[in-house]
Amino acid sequence: PIDQREYLINGELKTWPGSLNPILSPVYVKQGNEIVPKNIGSTPLLTSKEALEALDGAVKAYDLGHGVWPTLSVTARIEHVEKFLAAMRLKRAEVVKLLMWEIGKTLKDSEKEFDRTCDYIVDTIKVYKEIDRNSAKLVEDQGFMAQIRRVPYGVALCMGPYNYPLNETFSTLIPALIMGNTVVFKPAKFGVLLIRPLLEAFRTSFPPGVINIIYGRGRETVGALMETGLIDVFAFIGTNKGANELKKLHPKSHRLKAVLGLDAKNPAVVLPDADIDNAVSECITGSLSFNGQRCTALKVLFVHKSIADTFITKFNKAVATLKPGMPWDPGVSLTPLPEPGKVDYLRNLVEDAKQHGAKIVNEGGGEYSHSFYYPAVVYPVNDKMKLYTEEQFGPVIPIVPFENDSEVIDYVVNSNFGQQISIFGKDSKRVAHLMDAFVNQVGRINLNTQSQRGPDTFPFNGRKDSAEGTLSVSDALRVFSIRTIVATKTT
Ligand code: G3H
């Protein structure tokens, strides 16, 4: 086990003498006569005192009077980030291993998460150079000459989710830093040990205080940070509940710039003339990659009544080809779930659906053992069931039969969420009608393909309770900066 005591404050790797938070893997092992989650280490249970020291470091490194970061030249800031990237690349094997042990992500997907993060940093640097070139240009209008500059907000608090503890966290942290903000970063609750191999890279690549990394209980550490009112940007990827609880602690929350990636219940609509084989294969990846633990996952499938039987037969056949196993096993795609209590939560959701008339329709669906839950295809799902609107964030696939397209439109319009939707069908008039209905409801409409965040150059956002602000390689640079105009009269 990795008993981590280090944390990073103001350019110093400190050693925590106090109590530690045990980290349990979703992978269960035999211990004597018992089968228990493997203890893979622990992280420091810092208090509000250390969190405030971290904030102090970030505030000082930002402060234009004494600070170093926001006033550095663009080239210099890029050099720091490139230095970090080079050091990070050397830690690939360690981070990938921890992704598998901590969150049960398969070897292939763990490697993809690491490589995607490196690519993201490279692309962000490229786009940043472009933005900077443009902001150096002078514009003239109505007797004025001006330079419109992109400047940082100040101190950013970055917190990421457990399902992409490296990639999604870094998709806020890196742009925030590049734009000249200083950062306090608290790693995700699970997927936390994997930041340890990068601590030294952060320490040696950035000036003191530019990036500070803390651990501990959210309410105690992050709560204390929020209460100071000194956080300028709150970058959070997680649940609405978590984001709202923290946001309201900020005494000037109206001034807080929030960049949020939140809950979603992305539907797929399968129309009668859809290419069923394509729809099945896209819905399988859409709903079950990383066991459905993606905010962008397809979380409810509306399938037209006339093709529901065929779709379900093919869908179940495809589910049966997915291999369960350990994250490092070759060819595996169904793995243990990292959230404690998740299996019971999914069982209760399915039980509720059963009580309201649905069934598990695939062989072995819903079988479970410890932290493993075999995907359950639940049919026919209707609005009496929790599964209809609640985000399951796991391997349960509700299928809703529909007759008229207006049923799906009503669902989307009445949903609290608005991240993405997938439409499968060939009739261009019918598809266009649905697109018109959805275009102001969701952040992205996918035609004959699953929902997803990538490519990372595409804007990633959502409507209603699903997001605030837009991420992506270029949008994130904009979201972590604000425009300041320097203007003078020419006449
Ligand atoms: O969990 C939410 C992520 O943004 C999903 O990203 O679509 O690339 O898997 P992804």
Residues whose N, C-alpha, C, O or C-beta is under 5 A from the ligand:
A	BS01	G3H	N163 Q293 R294 C295 T296 S451 Q452 R453 G454
